[in-house]
């Protein structure tokens, strides 16, 4: 008995191949779209976390700006600085500030804010501590903030090689080594922070903080993927404790600092991904949501903006501008 075997003819085979190809393309497209969506979500989540971390750190420091415990002298220039404390070898100050050989980490010189210009860093003098930092350089069009204050922990037994401030209601003295002779003084560790953003040719931008701690100026904070920071200070011109207007960094004057007119601050943090996303069309309309920053158009970098307003409770300050 002969068994007749039947198979695919050419037309059926072509139809099966086309259906298989369509299914393969669909599955591949879905996989690629899912992968792209996952990468995009991961990038946005990472940017959000970095921006939140940077904002949290700035908020905590700005809220305590100018804090010197119970000291209520006429100004930070009233804090005595003994001659045996040598000038530091690392500084970043606005052009037109103190002489280069001044100790720029003392309380009466350390509080100021400036914005670096778009066409180059010409309004900030940078000393050796910020140069040749693994290819990083101060970023243009971002704020540089310098803050002097105390750490809020009373220190009954100060160490000889660290910096402290002895404080009573009407007297204060920065010292190291021998404790000053101030009656009924509390002793607090002295702290000086300088915040700024750094760019790199190949790596992602970062927020850096240099601290003057224990007699040394060290880099103790780096938050990656931070492209710019802005801090607008709320100024009280009517002595009612409320901000009448907010001023950008370059419009904050010496009187605003020294007359305790600064009562609040709006802090903005702009995070930027390390790598480009070629699927992103960040044109001028898209970039509107990143105000007050002005990121470049069509550079394919994904960004995330975070901001908040904080009350400045200890606004007894001095400036070098």
C-alpha positions as a LaTeX table, in Angstrom:
\begin{tabular}{lrrr}
\hline
Residue & $x$ (\AA) & $y$ (\AA) & $z$ (\AA) \\
\hline
Unk1 & 0.00 & 0.00 & 0.00 \\
Unk2 & 1.39 & 3.35 & $-0.94$ \\
Unk3 & 1.18 & 6.21 & 1.62 \\
Unk4 & 0.94 & 9.65 & 0.11 \\
Unk5 & 2.97 & 12.28 & 2.09 \\
Unk6 & 2.00 & 15.96 & 1.94 \\
Unk7 & 4.22 & 18.94 & 2.91 \\
Unk8 & 4.37 & 22.73 & 2.56 \\
Unk9 & 4.33 & 24.04 & $-0.90$ \\
Unk10 & 6.32 & 27.13 & $-1.79$ \\
Unk11 & 3.47 & 29.57 & $-1.15$ \\
Unk12 & 2.74 & 28.12 & 2.28 \\
Unk13 & 6.43 & 28.21 & 3.14 \\
Unk14 & 6.70 & 31.88 & 2.16 \\
Unk15 & 3.62 & 32.75 & 4.22 \\
Unk16 & 5.06 & 30.96 & 7.26 \\
Unk17 & 8.38 & 32.76 & 6.88 \\
Unk18 & 6.66 & 36.15 & 6.60 \\
Unk19 & 4.55 & 35.47 & 9.70 \\
Unk20 & 7.63 & 34.32 & 11.61 \\
Unk21 & 9.56 & 37.39 & 10.51 \\
Unk22 & 6.74 & 39.69 & 11.58 \\
Unk23 & 6.56 & 38.01 & 14.98 \\
Unk24 & 10.34 & 38.22 & 15.40 \\
Unk25 & 10.39 & 41.90 & 14.49 \\
Unk26 & 7.51 & 42.61 & 16.87 \\
Unk27 & 9.16 & 40.75 & 19.74 \\
Unk28 & 12.52 & 42.42 & 19.07 \\
Unk29 & 10.91 & 45.86 & 18.88 \\
Unk30 & 9.04 & 45.25 & 22.13 \\
Unk31 & 12.24 & 44.05 & 23.80 \\
Unk32 & 14.20 & 47.09 & 22.59 \\
Unk33 & 11.42 & 49.48 & 23.66 \\
Unk34 & 11.27 & 47.83 & 27.08 \\
Unk35 & 15.04 & 48.06 & 27.42 \\
Unk36 & 15.07 & 51.72 & 26.38 \\
Unk37 & 12.20 & 52.50 & 28.76 \\
Unk38 & 13.97 & 50.71 & 31.62 \\
Unk39 & 17.22 & 52.58 & 30.95 \\
Unk40 & 15.35 & 55.88 & 30.78 \\
Unk41 & 13.54 & 55.18 & 34.06 \\
Unk42 & 16.81 & 54.17 & 35.70 \\
Unk43 & 18.49 & 57.37 & 34.48 \\
Unk44 & 15.65 & 59.59 & 35.73 \\
Unk45 & 15.56 & 57.77 & 39.08 \\
Unk46 & 19.32 & 58.18 & 39.50 \\
Unk47 & 19.15 & 61.87 & 38.61 \\
Unk48 & 16.33 & 62.36 & 41.10 \\
Unk49 & 18.30 & 60.66 & 43.87 \\
Unk50 & 21.44 & 62.71 & 43.13 \\
Unk51 & 19.45 & 65.96 & 43.04 \\
Unk52 & 17.68 & 65.11 & 46.31 \\
Unk53 & 21.00 & 64.34 & 48.01 \\
Unk54 & 22.60 & 67.58 & 46.81 \\
Unk55 & 19.54 & 69.62 & 47.79 \\
Unk56 & 19.37 & 68.04 & 51.24 \\
Unk57 & 23.02 & 68.84 & 51.94 \\
Unk58 & 22.65 & 72.44 & 50.74 \\
Unk59 & 19.43 & 72.95 & 52.74 \\
Unk60 & 21.02 & 71.79 & 55.98 \\
Unk61 & 24.00 & 74.10 & 55.56 \\
Unk62 & 22.12 & 77.13 & 54.26 \\
Unk63 & 19.56 & 76.88 & 57.08 \\
Unk64 & 22.41 & 77.19 & 59.60 \\
Unk65 & 24.39 & 79.83 & 57.70 \\
Unk66 & 26.03 & 82.32 & 60.05 \\
Unk67 & 25.23 & 80.23 & 63.12 \\
Unk68 & 27.51 & 81.04 & 66.06 \\
Unk69 & 25.39 & 79.81 & 68.98 \\
Unk70 & 24.68 & 82.37 & 71.69 \\
Unk71 & 27.19 & 84.93 & 70.41 \\
Unk72 & 25.33 & 88.20 & 69.81 \\
Unk73 & 28.14 & 90.63 & 69.07 \\
Unk74 & 27.80 & 93.37 & 66.49 \\
Unk75 & 28.96 & 91.14 & 63.65 \\
Unk76 & 31.26 & 88.33 & 62.71 \\
Unk77 & 34.16 & 90.79 & 62.55 \\
Unk78 & 33.86 & 90.91 & 66.36 \\
Unk79 & 35.19 & 87.36 & 66.55 \\
Unk80 & 38.80 & 87.61 & 67.68 \\
Unk81 & 41.43 & 85.80 & 65.63 \\
Unk82 & 44.82 & 85.36 & 67.34 \\
Unk83 & 47.95 & 86.22 & 65.39 \\
Unk84 & 49.40 & 82.75 & 65.90 \\
Unk85 & 46.88 & 81.21 & 63.48 \\
Unk86 & 48.67 & 81.30 & 60.13 \\
Unk87 & 47.05 & 82.17 & 56.82 \\
Unk88 & 45.78 & 79.24 & 54.80 \\
Unk89 & 47.37 & 78.15 & 51.52 \\
Unk90 & 44.07 & 77.32 & 49.82 \\
Unk91 & 41.31 & 79.79 & 48.99 \\
Unk92 & 38.55 & 80.68 & 46.58 \\
Unk93 & 37.29 & 84.26 & 46.76 \\
Unk94 & 35.51 & 86.77 & 44.53 \\
Unk95 & 37.76 & 89.10 & 42.56 \\
Unk96 & 38.18 & 92.28 & 44.57 \\
Unk97 & 38.04 & 90.39 & 47.86 \\
Unk98 & 40.71 & 90.23 & 50.54 \\
Unk99 & 44.40 & 90.20 & 49.75 \\
Unk100 & 45.76 & 86.88 & 48.55 \\
Unk101 & 47.76 & 86.36 & 51.75 \\
Unk102 & 44.77 & 86.77 & 54.07 \\
Unk103 & 43.44 & 83.75 & 55.90 \\
Unk104 & 40.21 & 83.39 & 53.96 \\
Unk105 & 38.77 & 80.74 & 56.24 \\
Unk106 & 38.17 & 83.04 & 59.21 \\
Unk107 & 34.56 & 83.93 & 60.10 \\
Unk108 & 34.82 & 87.60 & 59.13 \\
Unk109 & 35.79 & 86.70 & 55.53 \\
Unk110 & 34.14 & 83.42 & 54.72 \\
Unk111 & 30.47 & 84.19 & 53.87 \\
Unk112 & 29.80 & 85.15 & 50.26 \\
Unk113 & 28.18 & 83.96 & 47.06 \\
Unk114 & 28.98 & 84.66 & 43.40 \\
Unk115 & 28.03 & 83.22 & 40.03 \\
Unk116 & 30.66 & 82.15 & 37.55 \\
Unk117 & 30.07 & 83.77 & 34.13 \\
Unk118 & 29.21 & 81.81 & 30.99 \\
Unk119 & 32.29 & 83.02 & 29.11 \\
Unk120 & 34.83 & 81.91 & 31.70 \\
Unk121 & 35.59 & 82.04 & 35.40 \\
Unk122 & 36.81 & 85.62 & 35.65 \\
Unk123 & 34.99 & 86.79 & 38.76 \\
Unk124 & 36.36 & 84.14 & 41.11 \\
Unk125 & 39.98 & 83.82 & 42.17 \\
Unk126 & 40.96 & 80.18 & 42.56 \\
Unk127 & 44.04 & 79.11 & 44.50 \\
Unk128 & 45.97 & 75.85 & 44.38 \\
Unk129 & 43.37 & 73.77 & 46.21 \\
Unk130 & 40.99 & 73.71 & 43.24 \\
Unk131 & 43.51 & 73.42 & 40.41 \\
Unk132 & 44.55 & 70.16 & 38.68 \\
Unk133 & 41.73 & 68.29 & 40.36 \\
Unk134 & 41.76 & 65.17 & 38.14 \\
Unk135 & 40.74 & 67.18 & 35.11 \\
Unk136 & 37.83 & 68.94 & 36.83 \\
Unk137 & 37.35 & 72.72 & 36.64 \\
Unk138 & 34.85 & 75.18 & 38.05 \\
Unk139 & 31.66 & 75.08 & 36.00 \\
Unk140 & 30.45 & 78.22 & 34.28 \\
Unk141 & 27.13 & 79.90 & 35.10 \\
Unk142 & 26.73 & 78.17 & 38.47 \\
Unk143 & 26.83 & 79.63 & 41.97 \\
Unk144 & 29.79 & 79.35 & 44.35 \\
Unk145 & 28.77 & 79.58 & 48.02 \\
Unk146 & 31.12 & 79.99 & 50.98 \\
Unk147 & 29.79 & 79.53 & 54.53 \\
Unk148 & 31.43 & 79.90 & 57.95 \\
Unk149 & 29.74 & 78.69 & 61.13 \\
Unk150 & 30.15 & 76.36 & 64.07 \\
Unk151 & 29.20 & 72.74 & 64.42 \\
Unk152 & 26.38 & 72.44 & 66.91 \\
Unk153 & 28.18 & 70.21 & 69.40 \\
Unk154 & 29.76 & 71.66 & 72.53 \\
Unk155 & 33.32 & 70.39 & 72.96 \\
Unk156 & 34.51 & 70.34 & 76.60 \\
Unk157 & 38.00 & 69.02 & 75.75 \\
Unk158 & 39.32 & 70.65 & 72.56 \\
Unk159 & 42.30 & 69.06 & 70.82 \\
Unk160 & 45.44 & 71.08 & 70.17 \\
Unk161 & 45.54 & 70.64 & 66.38 \\
Unk162 & 41.91 & 71.54 & 65.66 \\
Unk163 & 40.05 & 74.81 & 65.22 \\
Unk164 & 37.35 & 75.93 & 67.65 \\
Unk165 & 35.36 & 79.02 & 68.59 \\
Unk166 & 34.99 & 79.96 & 72.26 \\
Unk167 & 31.65 & 81.75 & 72.61 \\
Unk168 & 29.87 & 83.82 & 75.24 \\
Unk169 & 26.94 & 86.19 & 74.53 \\
Unk170 & 29.24 & 89.16 & 73.81 \\
Unk171 & 32.61 & 87.55 & 73.10 \\
Unk172 & 33.91 & 84.99 & 70.66 \\
Unk173 & 37.37 & 83.87 & 69.66 \\
Unk174 & 38.66 & 81.46 & 67.05 \\
Unk175 & 41.52 & 79.43 & 68.46 \\
Unk176 & 43.63 & 76.32 & 68.25 \\
Unk177 & 45.91 & 74.92 & 70.92 \\
Unk178 & 45.49 & 77.01 & 74.07 \\
Unk179 & 41.91 & 77.73 & 75.14 \\
Unk180 & 41.15 & 81.49 & 75.27 \\
Unk181 & 40.45 & 83.15 & 78.58 \\
Unk182 & 36.75 & 83.99 & 78.11 \\
Unk183 & 34.53 & 83.71 & 81.17 \\
Unk184 & 31.64 & 81.24 & 80.97 \\
Unk185 & 32.43 & 80.43 & 77.33 \\
Unk186 & 31.15 & 77.38 & 75.48 \\
Unk187 & 33.51 & 75.80 & 72.95 \\
Unk188 & 32.32 & 74.66 & 69.53 \\
Unk189 & 34.20 & 73.19 & 66.53 \\
Unk190 & 34.72 & 75.76 & 63.74 \\
Unk191 & 33.46 & 74.85 & 60.28 \\
Unk192 & 33.92 & 76.43 & 56.84 \\
Unk193 & 32.26 & 75.02 & 53.72 \\
Unk194 & 32.64 & 76.14 & 50.10 \\
Unk195 & 30.19 & 74.65 & 47.57 \\
Unk196 & 30.73 & 74.74 & 43.81 \\
Unk197 & 30.06 & 72.71 & 40.66 \\
Unk198 & 32.87 & 71.21 & 38.58 \\
Unk199 & 32.88 & 70.21 & 34.90 \\
Unk200 & 34.94 & 67.51 & 33.20 \\
Unk201 & 35.65 & 66.79 & 29.53 \\
Unk202 & 34.60 & 63.14 & 29.76 \\
Unk203 & 33.13 & 62.46 & 33.20 \\
Unk204 & 29.80 & 63.75 & 34.50 \\
Unk205 & 29.66 & 67.13 & 36.29 \\
Unk206 & 29.63 & 67.10 & 40.08 \\
Unk207 & 28.83 & 69.18 & 43.14 \\
Unk208 & 31.91 & 69.52 & 45.36 \\
Unk209 & 32.29 & 70.81 & 48.88 \\
Unk210 & 35.64 & 71.84 & 50.28 \\
Unk211 & 35.77 & 72.08 & 54.05 \\
Unk212 & 38.20 & 73.80 & 56.36 \\
Unk213 & 38.41 & 71.21 & 59.14 \\
Unk214 & 41.13 & 70.68 & 61.72 \\
Unk215 & 43.39 & 73.22 & 60.07 \\
Unk216 & 43.20 & 71.66 & 56.60 \\
Unk217 & 41.13 & 72.47 & 53.53 \\
Unk218 & 39.89 & 69.12 & 52.20 \\
Unk219 & 37.41 & 67.75 & 49.69 \\
Unk220 & 34.87 & 65.88 & 51.81 \\
Unk221 & 31.83 & 65.75 & 49.50 \\
Unk222 & 31.17 & 64.92 & 45.86 \\
Unk223 & 27.66 & 64.43 & 44.46 \\
Unk224 & 27.83 & 63.21 & 40.87 \\
Unk225 & 25.68 & 64.34 & 37.94 \\
Unk226 & 25.03 & 67.85 & 39.30 \\
Unk227 & 25.35 & 70.37 & 36.46 \\
Unk228 & 24.49 & 73.66 & 38.20 \\
Unk229 & 23.26 & 75.11 & 41.49 \\
Unk230 & 21.51 & 78.41 & 42.14 \\
Unk231 & 20.75 & 80.04 & 45.48 \\
Unk232 & 18.54 & 83.14 & 45.48 \\
Unk233 & 18.41 & 84.89 & 48.85 \\
Unk234 & 15.23 & 86.39 & 50.26 \\
Unk235 & 15.92 & 89.90 & 51.58 \\
Unk236 & 13.91 & 91.72 & 54.26 \\
Unk237 & 14.12 & 95.47 & 53.60 \\
Unk238 & 11.24 & 96.50 & 55.92 \\
Unk239 & 12.39 & 94.78 & 59.14 \\
Unk240 & 9.22 & 92.69 & 59.43 \\
Unk241 & 11.02 & 89.33 & 59.25 \\
Unk242 & 9.65 & 88.47 & 55.79 \\
Unk243 & 11.41 & 88.48 & 52.44 \\
Unk244 & 10.35 & 91.42 & 50.27 \\
Unk245 & 12.16 & 90.08 & 47.23 \\
Unk246 & 14.58 & 87.37 & 46.13 \\
Unk247 & 17.97 & 88.32 & 44.75 \\
Unk248 & 20.24 & 86.30 & 42.51 \\
Unk249 & 23.76 & 85.72 & 43.79 \\
Unk250 & 25.45 & 88.58 & 41.94 \\
Unk251 & 22.86 & 91.06 & 43.23 \\
Unk252 & 23.37 & 90.22 & 46.92 \\
Unk253 & 25.17 & 93.21 & 48.46 \\
Unk254 & 27.43 & 93.65 & 51.45 \\
Unk255 & 24.69 & 95.50 & 53.34 \\
Unk256 & 22.27 & 92.63 & 52.89 \\
Unk257 & 24.71 & 90.28 & 54.61 \\
Unk258 & 26.04 & 92.60 & 57.30 \\
Unk259 & 22.67 & 94.13 & 58.27 \\
Unk260 & 21.00 & 90.74 & 58.76 \\
Unk261 & 18.54 & 91.35 & 55.93 \\
Unk262 & 18.82 & 87.83 & 54.49 \\
Unk263 & 15.97 & 85.77 & 55.94 \\
Unk264 & 15.43 & 82.92 & 53.46 \\
Unk265 & 16.84 & 81.20 & 50.40 \\
Unk266 & 15.52 & 79.47 & 47.30 \\
Unk267 & 17.82 & 76.63 & 46.34 \\
Unk268 & 17.82 & 75.08 & 42.86 \\
Unk269 & 19.72 & 71.95 & 41.83 \\
Unk270 & 19.99 & 70.84 & 38.20 \\
Unk271 & 21.10 & 67.23 & 37.67 \\
Unk272 & 22.35 & 65.96 & 34.29 \\
Unk273 & 22.96 & 62.43 & 33.07 \\
Unk274 & 26.50 & 61.38 & 32.28 \\
Unk275 & 25.63 & 59.93 & 28.86 \\
Unk276 & 23.52 & 61.33 & 26.04 \\
Unk277 & 20.08 & 59.95 & 25.19 \\
Unk278 & 19.71 & 60.19 & 21.42 \\
Unk279 & 15.99 & 59.50 & 21.70 \\
Unk280 & 15.53 & 62.75 & 23.65 \\
Unk281 & 14.73 & 65.94 & 21.77 \\
Unk282 & 15.47 & 68.60 & 24.40 \\
Unk283 & 14.72 & 71.63 & 22.26 \\
Unk284 & 13.99 & 75.16 & 23.48 \\
Unk285 & 10.38 & 74.34 & 24.34 \\
Unk286 & 11.43 & 71.24 & 26.29 \\
Unk287 & 14.05 & 73.23 & 28.22 \\
Unk288 & 11.48 & 75.77 & 29.48 \\
Unk289 & 10.77 & 73.53 & 32.46 \\
Unk290 & 14.37 & 73.90 & 33.67 \\
Unk291 & 14.15 & 77.63 & 34.45 \\
Unk292 & 15.94 & 79.50 & 36.05 \\
Unk293 & 18.68 & 77.48 & 34.32 \\
Unk294 & 19.22 & 77.73 & 30.59 \\
Unk295 & 20.59 & 74.38 & 29.38 \\
Unk296 & 21.83 & 74.02 & 25.78 \\
Unk297 & 19.28 & 73.07 & 23.13 \\
Unk298 & 19.39 & 69.67 & 21.44 \\
Unk299 & 22.40 & 68.35 & 23.33 \\
Unk300 & 20.52 & 65.08 & 24.09 \\
Unk301 & 21.31 & 65.11 & 27.82 \\
Unk302 & 18.49 & 64.14 & 30.15 \\
Unk303 & 18.10 & 66.48 & 33.15 \\
Unk304 & 16.16 & 66.73 & 36.40 \\
Unk305 & 15.41 & 69.95 & 38.32 \\
Unk306 & 14.72 & 70.09 & 42.05 \\
Unk307 & 14.17 & 73.17 & 44.21 \\
Unk308 & 12.99 & 74.26 & 47.64 \\
Unk309 & 12.80 & 77.31 & 49.92 \\
Unk310 & 14.45 & 77.37 & 53.33 \\
Unk311 & 14.32 & 79.85 & 56.21 \\
Unk312 & 17.67 & 81.30 & 57.32 \\
Unk313 & 17.48 & 81.53 & 61.10 \\
Unk314 & 21.01 & 82.69 & 61.89 \\
Unk315 & 21.68 & 85.45 & 59.41 \\
Unk316 & 24.46 & 87.38 & 61.17 \\
Unk317 & 27.04 & 87.38 & 58.41 \\
Unk318 & 29.93 & 89.21 & 56.80 \\
Unk319 & 31.20 & 89.18 & 53.24 \\
Unk320 & 34.31 & 89.69 & 51.21 \\
Unk321 & 32.62 & 91.21 & 48.14 \\
\hline
\end{tabular}
